[in-house]
Amino acid sequence: MPIAWGDFAGWVGGLAGAAAFVVAWRGNGHSKRANDKAEKANELAAKANDKSDESNNIARQSNVIAEEANTFAREANEVSLRQERRDTEAHDVLWEGNWDGPGRYVLKRRGRGTAHVVVARVTVDDEEMEVTKDRVGPGEQLVLDFPQAALVLAREGREWRLEPRRSYGGLPLAPGLRFRNHFIEERIQWRTEAGASREHHLSQPNVPLGDLE
């Protein structure tokens, strides 16, 4: 029985449609798998970026810690060098105190060094005086006035002059012990050229307040 061309065309069209469906179905499957893989790749890339940012943050923090450690090391070295200079510094500073007149006590600087940030306190019996100076060089001196000591010295001078003069071998005797019953304390603090702390401390019991004549 001969096949009508219309029937043949319909049959061919049906096959073509079925083939197109199969191709489209398989294409959709491949497309889905490709999309899944692309999403997976994007997730991995995002995780990699997060890890990279975390690594960069850790690296920056490590650099900050390293810089701080270097700063502390430099400061420690500077402190050590300063301490070494202080320990090995030659510092020639001496002090000598004496009366320079009624109620006028002088601290003379001896030696070739220079005293810095000087604080000097002198106590005479119950009277204390203080003087400060930024710098005291060789040959310079500090002067402290003691008004009460000046009054006591004047009174003792009058008493001394009223006493009978005594001599030994033609030489006048020194004033009696009752005029040498005073207490003088010197306390001086200062710094050397390298910044080291120094202190002078001297206590003198049974001393006079100056010349009675």
Secondary structure as GFF3:
##gff-version 3
##sequence-region A 1 213
A	DSSP	alpha_helix	5	88	.	.	.	ID=ss1
A	DSSP	beta_strand	94	101	.	.	.	ID=ss2
A	DSSP	beta_strand	104	110	.	.	.	ID=ss3
A	DSSP	beta_strand	115	124	.	.	.	ID=ss4
A	DSSP	beta_strand	127	136	.	.	.	ID=ss5
A	DSSP	beta_strand	141	145	.	.	.	ID=ss6
A	DSSP	alpha_helix	147	162	.	.	.	ID=ss7
A	DSSP	beta_strand	167	168	.	.	.	ID=ss8
A	DSSP	beta_strand	171	172	.	.	.	ID=ss9
A	DSSP	three_ten_helix	177	179	.	.	.	ID=ss10
A	DSSP	beta_strand	182	191	.	.	.	ID=ss11
A	DSSP	beta_strand	197	207	.	.	.	ID=ss12
###
